[in-house]
């Protein structure tokens, strides 16, 4: 993001503590016993909490997707381990009251013609309420739609604050 006059805005600055998305790391692991344990152990004693986890397994490899309480430090740990990682933006959203909270979220996104690509629950509840992490095909529009419908988003700041 440069204005042509030599000034630029740092990506890290734009992604402040209350940036409205949360970062997901996808790690590719060989399909061998103990591989997940090795990755999880890398966070031991660091003060970083894994707050969500999803595993997709195939014959050759596994894709482990997770969210951590300190994304910057988490990325450093994974990079130092030499792991192949992909970083993606997800939306964290608290489940609303009612018998079918996922129906409310899906309906709101469908009305805006937004597709959900991935979804999984957060292990940790930043505000004491159940929440999900979702990847959509139009993040900005999804954030606007969910906010307009009154849903409460989870930010990276909420995850960081969870370490209290």
Backbone as JSON Lines, residues from 0, in Angstrom:
{"i":0,"aa":"X","n":[0.84,-1.17,0.0],"ca":[0.0,0.0,0.0],"c":[0.89,1.23,0.0]}
{"i":1,"aa":"X","n":[1.24,1.67,-1.13],"ca":[2.11,2.83,-1.24],"c":[1.37,3.93,-1.97]}
{"i":2,"aa":"X","n":[1.6,5.16,-1.55],"ca":[0.93,6.27,-2.2],"c":[1.79,6.88,-3.3]}
{"i":3,"aa":"X","n":[2.96,6.28,-3.56],"ca":[3.81,6.76,-4.62],"c":[4.81,7.82,-4.19]}
{"i":4,"aa":"X","n":[4.68,8.31,-2.97],"ca":[5.59,9.35,-2.5],"c":[6.67,8.79,-1.58]}
{"i":5,"aa":"X","n":[6.85,7.48,-1.64],"ca":[7.88,6.85,-0.82],"c":[7.36,6.39,0.53]}
{"i":6,"aa":"X","n":[6.15,6.79,0.89],"ca":[5.61,6.33,2.17],"c":[4.82,5.05,1.95]}
{"i":7,"aa":"X","n":[4.8,4.22,2.96],"ca":[4.02,2.99,2.86],"c":[3.49,2.64,4.23]}
{"i":8,"aa":"X","n":[2.46,1.84,4.24],"ca":[1.87,1.4,5.49],"c":[2.31,-0.03,5.73]}
{"i":9,"aa":"X","n":[2.81,-0.3,6.89],"ca":[3.26,-1.65,7.23],"c":[2.05,-2.57,7.39]}
{"i":10,"aa":"X","n":[2.16,-3.78,6.85],"ca":[1.11,-4.79,7.0],"c":[0.91,-5.09,8.48]}
{"i":11,"aa":"X","n":[1.99,-5.17,9.25],"ca":[1.89,-5.46,10.67],"c":[1.13,-4.36,11.4]}
{"i":12,"aa":"X","n":[1.31,-3.12,10.98],"ca":[0.61,-2.01,11.61],"c":[-0.89,-2.12,11.35]}
{"i":13,"aa":"X","n":[-1.26,-2.47,10.11],"ca":[-2.67,-2.59,9.78],"c":[-3.31,-3.75,10.54]}
{"i":14,"aa":"X","n":[-2.55,-4.77,10.87],"ca":[-3.07,-5.94,11.55],"c":[-2.89,-5.79,13.04]}
{"i":15,"aa":"X","n":[-3.33,-4.71,13.58],"ca":[-3.17,-4.49,15.0],"c":[-3.91,-5.52,15.83]}
{"i":16,"aa":"X","n":[-3.83,-5.35,17.1],"ca":[-4.4,-6.29,18.04],"c":[-5.91,-6.49,17.84]}
{"i":17,"aa":"X","n":[-6.61,-5.49,17.37],"ca":[-8.06,-5.62,17.19],"c":[-8.46,-5.72,15.72]}
{"i":18,"aa":"X","n":[-7.54,-6.15,14.87],"ca":[-7.89,-6.4,13.47],"c":[-9.06,-7.38,13.49]}
{"i":19,"aa":"X","n":[-10.07,-7.19,12.64],"ca":[-11.3,-7.96,12.78],"c":[-11.24,-9.43,12.38]}
{"i":20,"aa":"X","n":[-10.11,-9.91,11.88],"ca":[-10.0,-11.33,11.56],"c":[-8.98,-11.98,12.5]}
{"i":21,"aa":"X","n":[-8.98,-13.29,12.5],"ca":[-7.99,-14.04,13.26],"c":[-7.2,-14.89,12.28]}
{"i":22,"aa":"X","n":[-5.92,-15.05,12.55],"ca":[-5.04,-15.76,11.62],"c":[-5.01,-17.25,11.91]}
{"i":23,"aa":"X","n":[-5.18,-18.0,10.84],"ca":[-5.09,-19.46,10.9],"c":[-3.76,-19.87,10.29]}
{"i":24,"aa":"X","n":[-3.12,-20.82,10.91],"ca":[-1.91,-21.41,10.34],"c":[-2.24,-22.83,9.92]}
{"i":25,"aa":"X","n":[-1.91,-23.15,8.68],"ca":[-2.04,-24.52,8.17],"c":[-0.64,-25.08,8.05]}
{"i":26,"aa":"X","n":[-0.43,-26.22,8.69],"ca":[0.86,-26.9,8.68],"c":[0.68,-28.23,7.96]}
{"i":27,"aa":"X","n":[1.6,-28.54,7.08],"ca":[1.58,-29.8,6.36],"c":[2.5,-30.78,7.08]}
{"i":28,"aa":"X","n":[1.96,-31.92,7.48],"ca":[2.73,-32.92,8.22],"c":[2.73,-34.25,7.48]}
{"i":29,"aa":"X","n":[3.85,-34.97,7.59],"ca":[3.88,-36.33,7.07],"c":[2.89,-37.14,7.87]}
{"i":30,"aa":"X","n":[2.3,-38.13,7.22],"ca":[1.31,-38.97,7.88],"c":[2.03,-40.07,8.66]}
{"i":31,"aa":"X","n":[2.66,-39.63,9.78],"ca":[3.39,-40.55,10.65],"c":[2.95,-40.33,12.09]}
{"i":32,"aa":"X","n":[2.99,-41.4,12.87],"ca":[2.63,-41.32,14.28],"c":[3.52,-40.31,14.99]}
{"i":33,"aa":"X","n":[2.9,-39.44,15.8],"ca":[3.65,-38.51,16.62],"c":[3.91,-37.15,15.99]}
{"i":34,"aa":"X","n":[3.56,-36.95,14.72],"ca":[3.84,-35.68,14.06],"c":[3.07,-34.52,14.68]}
{"i":35,"aa":"X","n":[1.8,-34.73,15.0],"ca":[0.99,-33.68,15.62],"c":[1.56,-33.33,17.0]}
{"i":36,"aa":"X","n":[1.93,-34.33,17.77],"ca":[2.51,-34.1,19.09],"c":[3.76,-33.23,18.99]}
{"i":37,"aa":"X","n":[4.6,-33.46,18.0],"ca":[5.81,-32.66,17.83],"c":[5.47,-31.18,17.61]}
{"i":38,"aa":"X","n":[4.45,-30.92,16.8],"ca":[4.05,-29.52,16.56],"c":[3.48,-28.89,17.82]}
{"i":39,"aa":"X","n":[2.57,-29.58,18.47],"ca":[1.93,-29.05,19.67],"c":[2.96,-28.79,20.77]}
{"i":40,"aa":"X","n":[3.93,-29.67,20.9],"ca":[4.98,-29.52,21.93],"c":[5.81,-28.26,21.73]}
{"i":41,"aa":"X","n":[5.91,-27.78,20.51],"ca":[6.7,-26.58,20.24],"c":[6.15,-25.35,20.97]}
{"i":42,"aa":"X","n":[4.88,-25.4,21.35],"ca":[4.27,-24.28,22.06],"c":[4.38,-24.41,23.58]}
{"i":43,"aa":"X","n":[4.84,-25.57,24.04],"ca":[4.97,-25.8,25.48],"c":[5.95,-24.8,26.1]}
{"i":44,"aa":"X","n":[5.53,-24.17,27.19],"ca":[6.37,-23.24,27.9],"c":[6.53,-21.88,27.24]}
{"i":45,"aa":"X","n":[5.78,-21.62,26.16],"ca":[5.91,-20.35,25.44],"c":[4.87,-19.32,25.87]}
{"i":46,"aa":"X","n":[3.84,-19.77,26.59],"ca":[2.74,-18.87,26.94],"c":[1.74,-18.72,25.8]}
{"i":47,"aa":"X","n":[1.89,-19.52,24.74],"ca":[0.99,-19.46,23.6],"c":[0.0,-20.62,23.71]}
{"i":48,"aa":"X","n":[-1.27,-20.3,23.62],"ca":[-2.33,-21.3,23.72],"c":[-2.88,-21.61,22.32]}
{"i":49,"aa":"X","n":[-3.06,-22.88,22.01],"ca":[-3.78,-23.26,20.79],"c":[-5.26,-23.14,21.14]}
{"i":50,"aa":"X","n":[-5.99,-22.26,20.4],"ca":[-7.38,-21.98,20.75],"c":[-8.37,-22.65,19.81]}
{"i":51,"aa":"X","n":[-7.89,-23.21,18.69],"ca":[-8.75,-23.95,17.78],"c":[-7.88,-24.88,16.96]}
{"i":52,"aa":"X","n":[-8.43,-26.03,16.56],"ca":[-7.67,-27.04,15.84],"c":[-8.58,-27.82,14.91]}
{"i":53,"aa":"X","n":[-8.08,-28.08,13.71],"ca":[-8.79,-28.9,12.73],"c":[-7.75,-29.73,11.99]}
{"i":54,"aa":"X","n":[-8.04,-31.01,11.77],"ca":[-7.1,-31.89,11.08],"c":[-7.81,-32.54,9.9]}
{"i":55,"aa":"X","n":[-7.17,-32.46,8.72],"ca":[-7.65,-33.17,7.52],"c":[-6.56,-34.15,7.14]}
{"i":56,"aa":"X","n":[-6.88,-35.41,7.17],"ca":[-5.9,-36.46,6.94],"c":[-6.08,-37.09,5.57]}
{"i":57,"aa":"X","n":[-4.97,-37.41,4.93],"ca":[-5.02,-38.18,3.68],"c":[-3.97,-39.27,3.79]}
{"i":58,"aa":"X","n":[-3.83,-40.09,2.78],"ca":[-2.87,-41.19,2.81],"c":[-1.43,-40.69,2.92]}
{"i":59,"aa":"X","n":[-1.11,-39.58,2.26],"ca":[0.27,-39.1,2.21],"c":[0.61,-38.1,3.3]}
{"i":60,"aa":"X","n":[-0.34,-37.22,3.64],"ca":[-0.02,-36.15,4.6],"c":[-1.29,-35.73,5.34]}
{"i":61,"aa":"X","n":[-1.05,-34.89,6.32],"ca":[-2.17,-34.31,7.08],"c":[-2.03,-32.8,7.03]}
{"i":62,"aa":"X","n":[-3.16,-32.12,6.96],"ca":[-3.21,-30.67,7.01],"c":[-3.77,-30.32,8.39]}
{"i":63,"aa":"X","n":[-2.95,-29.67,9.19],"ca":[-3.38,-29.27,10.52],"c":[-3.59,-27.77,10.5]}
{"i":64,"aa":"X","n":[-4.81,-27.35,10.8],"ca":[-5.14,-25.93,10.84],"c":[-5.39,-25.54,12.28]}
{"i":65,"aa":"X","n":[-4.77,-24.46,12.69],"ca":[-5.01,-24.02,14.06],"c":[-4.87,-22.53,14.22]}
{"i":66,"aa":"X","n":[-5.49,-22.06,15.31],"ca":[-5.44,-20.66,15.73],"c":[-4.72,-20.65,17.07]}
{"i":67,"aa":"X","n":[-3.88,-19.64,17.26],"ca":[-3.15,-19.52,18.52],"c":[-3.4,-18.15,19.15]}
{"i":68,"aa":"X","n":[-3.13,-18.07,20.44],"ca":[-3.39,-16.83,21.18],"c":[-2.45,-15.69,20.8]}
{"i":69,"aa":"X","n":[-1.26,-15.99,20.32],"ca":[-0.27,-14.99,19.93],"c":[0.22,-15.32,18.52]}
{"i":70,"aa":"X","n":[-0.48,-14.88,17.48],"ca":[-0.14,-15.28,16.11],"c":[1.28,-14.91,15.67]}
{"i":71,"aa":"X","n":[1.76,-13.74,16.04],"ca":[3.11,-13.35,15.61],"c":[4.15,-14.3,16.17]}
{"i":72,"aa":"X","n":[4.08,-14.54,17.46],"ca":[5.03,-15.45,18.1],"c":[4.82,-16.88,17.63]}
{"i":73,"aa":"X","n":[3.57,-17.26,17.41],"ca":[3.27,-18.6,16.91],"c":[3.9,-18.85,15.56]}
{"i":74,"aa":"X","n":[3.79,-17.86,14.66],"ca":[4.4,-18.0,13.34],"c":[5.91,-18.17,13.46]}
{"i":75,"aa":"X","n":[6.54,-17.39,14.33],"ca":[7.99,-17.5,14.53],"c":[8.39,-18.9,14.96]}
{"i":76,"aa":"X","n":[7.64,-19.48,15.88],"ca":[7.95,-20.83,16.37],"c":[7.84,-21.84,15.24]}
{"i":77,"aa":"X","n":[6.8,-21.74,14.43],"ca":[6.61,-22.68,13.33],"c":[7.68,-22.51,12.26]}
{"i":78,"aa":"X","n":[8.04,-21.26,11.97],"ca":[9.08,-21.01,10.97],"c":[10.43,-21.53,11.45]}
{"i":79,"aa":"X","n":[10.76,-21.31,12.72],"ca":[12.02,-21.8,13.26],"c":[12.09,-23.32,13.22]}
{"i":80,"aa":"X","n":[10.93,-23.97,13.3],"ca":[10.89,-25.43,13.25],"c":[11.05,-25.94,11.81]}
{"i":81,"aa":"X","n":[11.07,-25.02,10.85],"ca":[11.22,-25.42,9.46],"c":[9.98,-26.04,8.85]}
{"i":82,"aa":"X","n":[8.83,-25.77,9.44],"ca":[7.58,-26.34,8.94],"c":[7.04,-25.51,7.78]}
{"i":83,"aa":"X","n":[6.44,-26.17,6.81],"ca":[5.76,-25.49,5.72],"c":[4.41,-25.01,6.25]}
{"i":84,"aa":"X","n":[4.18,-23.7,6.21],"ca":[2.93,-23.16,6.75],"c":[2.27,-22.22,5.74]}
{"i":85,"aa":"X","n":[0.97,-22.15,5.86],"ca":[0.17,-21.18,5.1],"c":[-0.61,-20.38,6.14]}
{"i":86,"aa":"X","n":[-0.61,-19.08,5.98],"ca":[-1.35,-18.2,6.88],"c":[-2.59,-17.69,6.16]}
{"i":87,"aa":"X","n":[-3.74,-17.77,6.81],"ca":[-5.01,-17.34,6.22],"c":[-5.8,-16.53,7.24]}
{"i":88,"aa":"X","n":[-6.7,-15.68,6.75],"ca":[-7.59,-14.92,7.61],"c":[-8.92,-15.64,7.77]}
{"i":89,"aa":"X","n":[-9.36,-15.79,9.01],"ca":[-10.66,-16.35,9.32],"c":[-11.44,-15.34,10.14]}
{"i":90,"aa":"X","n":[-12.72,-15.55,10.21],"ca":[-13.59,-14.72,11.04],"c":[-13.95,-15.54,12.27]}
{"i":91,"aa":"X","n":[-13.73,-14.96,13.43],"ca":[-14.18,-15.58,14.67],"c":[-15.51,-14.96,15.03]}
{"i":92,"aa":"X","n":[-16.5,-15.77,15.28],"ca":[-17.83,-15.24,15.6],"c":[-18.45,-16.06,16.74]}
{"i":93,"aa":"X","n":[-18.98,-15.34,17.72],"ca":[-19.67,-16.0,18.83],"c":[-21.01,-16.54,18.34]}
{"i":94,"aa":"X","n":[-21.38,-17.7,18.86],"ca":[-22.68,-18.27,18.5],"c":[-23.76,-17.52,19.28]}
{"i":95,"aa":"X","n":[-24.8,-17.08,18.58],"ca":[-25.87,-16.34,19.26],"c":[-26.75,-17.27,20.09]}
{"i":96,"aa":"X","n":[-27.55,-16.66,20.95],"ca":[-28.52,-17.42,21.74],"c":[-29.52,-18.08,20.81]}
{"i":97,"aa":"X","n":[-30.1,-19.15,21.26],"ca":[-31.15,-19.8,20.49],"c":[-30.82,-21.25,20.21]}
{"i":98,"aa":"X","n":[-31.81,-21.96,19.71],"ca":[-31.67,-23.38,19.48],"c":[-30.81,-23.76,18.29]}
{"i":99,"aa":"X","n":[-30.69,-22.9,17.3],"ca":[-29.92,-23.2,16.1],"c":[-28.99,-22.03,15.75]}
{"i":100,"aa":"X","n":[-27.96,-21.78,16.56],"ca":[-27.11,-20.62,16.3],"c":[-26.37,-20.7,14.97]}
{"i":101,"aa":"X","n":[-25.96,-21.88,14.54],"ca":[-25.28,-21.99,13.24],"c":[-26.21,-21.65,12.09]}
{"i":102,"aa":"X","n":[-27.48,-21.97,12.26],"ca":[-28.47,-21.63,11.24],"c":[-28.54,-20.12,11.06]}
{"i":103,"aa":"X","n":[-28.48,-19.37,12.17],"ca":[-28.53,-17.92,12.09],"c":[-27.32,-17.36,11.34]}
{"i":104,"aa":"X","n":[-26.13,-17.9,11.61],"ca":[-24.92,-17.44,10.93],"c":[-24.98,-17.8,9.45]}
{"i":105,"aa":"X","n":[-25.32,-19.06,9.16],"ca":[-25.4,-19.5,7.76],"c":[-26.44,-18.72,6.98]}
{"i":106,"aa":"X","n":[-27.58,-18.45,7.59],"ca":[-28.64,-17.68,6.91],"c":[-28.18,-16.27,6.59]}
{"i":107,"aa":"X","n":[-27.51,-15.63,7.54],"ca":[-27.02,-14.26,7.32],"c":[-26.03,-14.23,6.16]}
{"i":108,"aa":"X","n":[-25.13,-15.21,6.11],"ca":[-24.14,-15.25,5.04],"c":[-24.76,-15.62,3.7]}
{"i":109,"aa":"X","n":[-25.73,-16.53,3.71],"ca":[-26.41,-16.9,2.47],"c":[-27.15,-15.71,1.86]}
{"i":110,"aa":"X","n":[-27.81,-14.92,2.7],"ca":[-28.53,-13.74,2.21],"c":[-27.58,-12.78,1.51]}
{"i":111,"aa":"X","n":[-26.33,-12.75,1.93],"ca":[-25.33,-11.88,1.31],"c":[-24.55,-12.62,0.21]}
{"i":112,"aa":"X","n":[-24.96,-13.86,-0.08],"ca":[-24.32,-14.7,-1.11],"c":[-22.84,-14.92,-0.83]}
{"i":113,"aa":"X","n":[-22.54,-15.22,0.43],"ca":[-21.17,-15.5,0.88],"c":[-21.07,-16.99,1.2]}
{"i":114,"aa":"X","n":[-20.06,-17.64,0.64],"ca":[-19.84,-19.06,0.87],"c":[-18.88,-19.3,2.02]}
{"i":115,"aa":"X","n":[-19.2,-20.3,2.83],"ca":[-18.3,-20.74,3.9],"c":[-17.41,-21.83,3.32]}
{"i":116,"aa":"X","n":[-16.09,-21.64,3.47],"ca":[-15.12,-22.59,2.92],"c":[-14.65,-23.57,3.99]}
{"i":117,"aa":"X","n":[-14.42,-23.08,5.2],"ca":[-14.01,-23.9,6.34],"c":[-14.73,-23.39,7.57]}
{"i":118,"aa":"X","n":[-14.94,-24.28,8.52],"ca":[-15.51,-23.87,9.8],"c":[-15.13,-24.9,10.86]}
{"i":119,"aa":"X","n":[-14.79,-24.42,12.04],"ca":[-14.55,-25.3,13.17],"c":[-14.66,-24.5,14.46]}
{"i":120,"aa":"X","n":[-14.96,-25.18,15.58],"ca":[-15.18,-24.46,16.84],"c":[-13.87,-24.03,17.49]}
{"i":121,"aa":"X","n":[-13.96,-22.97,18.28],"ca":[-12.84,-22.56,19.12],"c":[-12.87,-23.42,20.37]}
{"i":122,"aa":"X","n":[-11.7,-23.9,20.78],"ca":[-11.58,-24.7,21.99],"c":[-11.76,-23.8,23.21]}
{"i":123,"aa":"X","n":[-11.27,-22.57,23.08],"ca":[-11.33,-21.59,24.17],"c":[-12.44,-20.58,23.88]}
{"i":124,"aa":"X","n":[-13.15,-20.16,24.91],"ca":[-14.24,-19.19,24.77],"c":[-13.78,-17.85,25.32]}
{"i":125,"aa":"X","n":[-13.35,-16.93,24.46],"ca":[-12.82,-15.65,24.94],"c":[-13.77,-14.86,25.83]}
{"i":126,"aa":"X","n":[-15.06,-14.87,25.56],"ca":[-16.03,-14.11,26.36],"c":[-16.97,-15.05,27.12]}
{"i":127,"aa":"X","n":[-16.58,-16.32,27.24],"ca":[-17.42,-17.28,27.94],"c":[-18.52,-17.88,27.09]}
{"i":128,"aa":"X","n":[-18.61,-17.46,25.83],"ca":[-19.65,-17.96,24.92],"c":[-19.02,-18.87,23.87]}
{"i":129,"aa":"X","n":[-19.76,-19.87,23.38],"ca":[-19.22,-20.7,22.31],"c":[-18.99,-19.86,21.05]}
{"i":130,"aa":"X","n":[-17.96,-20.24,20.29],"ca":[-17.61,-19.48,19.09],"c":[-17.07,-20.42,18.02]}
{"i":131,"aa":"X","n":[-17.15,-19.96,16.78],"ca":[-16.61,-20.72,15.65],"c":[-15.65,-19.82,14.86]}
{"i":132,"aa":"X","n":[-14.73,-20.48,14.18],"ca":[-13.85,-19.8,13.23],"c":[-14.32,-20.21,11.85]}
{"i":133,"aa":"X","n":[-14.53,-19.23,10.97],"ca":[-14.99,-19.55,9.62],"c":[-14.12,-18.85,8.58]}
{"i":134,"aa":"X","n":[-13.86,-19.57,7.5],"ca":[-13.21,-18.98,6.34],"c":[-14.29,-18.83,5.29]}
{"i":135,"aa":"X","n":[-14.36,-17.65,4.69],"ca":[-15.38,-17.36,3.69],"c":[-14.73,-16.87,2.41]}
{"i":136,"aa":"X","n":[-15.51,-16.79,1.35],"ca":[-14.96,-16.35,0.07],"c":[-14.93,-14.83,-0.08]}
{"i":137,"aa":"X","n":[-15.52,-14.09,0.86],"ca":[-15.45,-12.63,0.84],"c":[-15.44,-12.14,2.29]}
{"i":138,"aa":"X","n":[-14.23,-12.02,2.83],"ca":[-14.07,-11.7,4.25],"c":[-14.66,-10.34,4.62]}
{"i":139,"aa":"X","n":[-14.35,-9.31,3.85],"ca":[-14.84,-7.97,4.18],"c":[-16.36,-7.92,4.19]}
{"i":140,"aa":"X","n":[-16.98,-8.48,3.16],"ca":[-18.44,-8.46,3.09],"c":[-19.05,-9.3,4.22]}
{"i":141,"aa":"X","n":[-18.42,-10.41,4.55],"ca":[-18.92,-11.26,5.64],"c":[-18.85,-10.52,6.97]}
{"i":142,"aa":"X","n":[-17.73,-9.83,7.22],"ca":[-17.6,-9.05,8.46],"c":[-18.69,-7.99,8.56]}
{"i":143,"aa":"X","n":[-18.92,-7.27,7.46],"ca":[-19.96,-6.24,7.44],"c":[-21.34,-6.84,7.67]}
{"i":144,"aa":"X","n":[-21.62,-7.94,6.98],"ca":[-22.93,-8.6,7.1],"c":[-23.19,-9.08,8.51]}
{"i":145,"aa":"X","n":[-22.22,-9.78,9.09],"ca":[-22.4,-10.33,10.43],"c":[-22.52,-9.21,11.47]}
{"i":146,"aa":"X","n":[-21.73,-8.16,11.32],"ca":[-21.81,-7.03,12.25],"c":[-23.18,-6.35,12.15]}
{"i":147,"aa":"X","n":[-23.65,-6.16,10.92],"ca":[-24.95,-5.51,10.7],"c":[-26.08,-6.34,11.32]}
{"i":148,"aa":"X","n":[-25.92,-7.67,11.33],"ca":[-26.94,-8.55,11.9],"c":[-26.78,-8.71,13.41]}
{"i":149,"aa":"X","n":[-25.78,-8.05,14.0],"ca":[-25.63,-8.06,15.45],"c":[-24.76,-9.17,16.02]}
{"i":150,"aa":"X","n":[-24.03,-9.9,15.2],"ca":[-23.15,-10.95,15.7],"c":[-21.92,-10.32,16.33]}
{"i":151,"aa":"X","n":[-21.38,-10.96,17.35],"ca":[-20.17,-10.48,18.02],"c":[-18.96,-11.22,17.46]}
{"i":152,"aa":"X","n":[-17.99,-10.47,16.95],"ca":[-16.78,-11.06,16.38],"c":[-15.73,-11.27,17.46]}
{"i":153,"aa":"X","n":[-14.85,-12.23,17.21],"ca":[-13.7,-12.51,18.06],"c":[-12.48,-11.95,17.33]}
{"i":154,"aa":"X","n":[-11.68,-11.13,18.0],"ca":[-10.47,-10.57,17.39],"c":[-9.24,-11.26,17.96]}
{"i":155,"aa":"X","n":[-8.1,-11.01,17.33],"ca":[-6.84,-11.53,17.87],"c":[-6.59,-10.96,19.26]}
{"i":156,"aa":"X","n":[-7.04,-9.74,19.49],"ca":[-6.91,-9.14,20.81],"c":[-7.67,-9.94,21.86]}
{"i":157,"aa":"X","n":[-8.85,-10.45,21.5],"ca":[-9.62,-11.29,22.44],"c":[-8.85,-12.56,22.77]}
{"i":158,"aa":"X","n":[-8.18,-13.14,21.77],"ca":[-7.41,-14.36,22.0],"c":[-6.2,-14.08,22.88]}
{"i":159,"aa":"X","n":[-5.56,-12.95,22.65],"ca":[-4.4,-12.55,23.45],"c":[-4.83,-12.27,24.89]}
{"i":160,"aa":"X","n":[-5.95,-11.57,25.03],"ca":[-6.46,-11.25,26.35],"c":[-6.85,-12.5,27.13]}
{"i":161,"aa":"X","n":[-7.13,-13.59,26.41],"ca":[-7.55,-14.83,27.05],"c":[-6.45,-15.44,27.91]}
{"i":162,"aa":"X","n":[-5.23,-15.0,27.7],"ca":[-4.12,-15.56,28.47],"c":[-4.03,-14.93,29.85]}
{"i":163,"aa":"X","n":[-4.74,-13.78,30.01],"ca":[-4.85,-13.04,31.23],"c":[-3.78,-13.27,32.19]}
